[in-house]
Amino acid sequence: MSDGSRPRWPGLCSLVGAVAMLVLEIVAISLGGSGSGLWPLSTVLAWIVIVATAICFILGMVAIVTGRGRRLGVAGAVLGVLVNPLVQLWVLGLPAG
């Protein structure tokens, strides 16, 4: 069966979800840094982003392994890792030692 006839939803969902989480993370950072007292809301949004980016990564890996939207899955998995706030904190903490 050629790849053109296989459903590509795992890869597509991974990529669209990761892009949506990037937007949500930008909103959360903006709310948290605005000084408007919305710190608890931004914290909840950050936890949502953490969980959802892990799901995007898993969907991307499923797409890569099964070949269902492999290129989209690679992009979604990579973006899902890079958008994850815990990964970003780890990367930004590397120079501090």
N, C-alpha and C positions, 0 to 999 in steps of 0.2 A: 504494500500500500504506500503510495507516495505521500510525502509530508503535506502536500496541498489539500488532501482530502481529510486530514486529521483535524479535529478541533484544536484550536490554539488558545482556549480560554485560560489554562493555567498560567501561561506566559503573559498573556494580556492582562489578566487580573493582577499578577505580580507587579507589572510595570505601572499600571494605572493606580494601584494601591500605594506604591512607593512614591509616586509623584504627588498623590493626595496627601500622604503623610509629610512630605516635604513642605507643602503649603500649610498644613496644620501646625507643623513645628515652627514655621516662621510666625504664624499667628500667636502661638504660645509664647515665644520669645518676646514678641512685641508687647503682649499683654503683661508679661512678667516684668519687663523693663520699663513700662510706662509710668510707674509710680502711682497708678490709680487704685491701688488696693486690690487688684485682681490676681495677686500671687497664688491664692489657692486654686483658682480656675486654671491658671497656666500650669500648675503642678499636675492637675488632673489630666489636662491635655497632653502633657509630656508623658505621663504613664500610658495614655492611649496610644501615643506615637510609638513608644517602646514595644508594646505588645503587637501593634499592627505591623510594624516593620519586621518583627520576627515572623509573623504570618506571611508577609510578602516574600521574605527570604525563603521560607519553606515552600511556598507556591512556585517560586523561581526554580528551586532545586528539583521539584516535581516535574516542571516543564523541561528542564535540562535532561533529566534522566529518561523521561518518557518520550522526549522529542516532540512534544506538543507545544509549539511556540518557543522553540529552543532559544532563538536570538532574543525574543522579548523576555524570556525567563532569565537569561544572563543579565540583561539590563536591569530587570526588576530586582534580582537578587543582589547585584552590586549596589544599586541605589538604596535598597533596603538596609544594607549594612552601613553605608555611608551616612544615611539620614538618621540612624539610630542614635539618640542622645547619649546613651552609655558608651558607645564606640567613640563619639565625638569627645566626650569627657576624657576618655582614656588617651586618645590621640593628642589632645591639647595638654594633658598632664605629662606627656613623655619628656618634653624639654626640662620640666621641673625636677626630673630625676626620681 
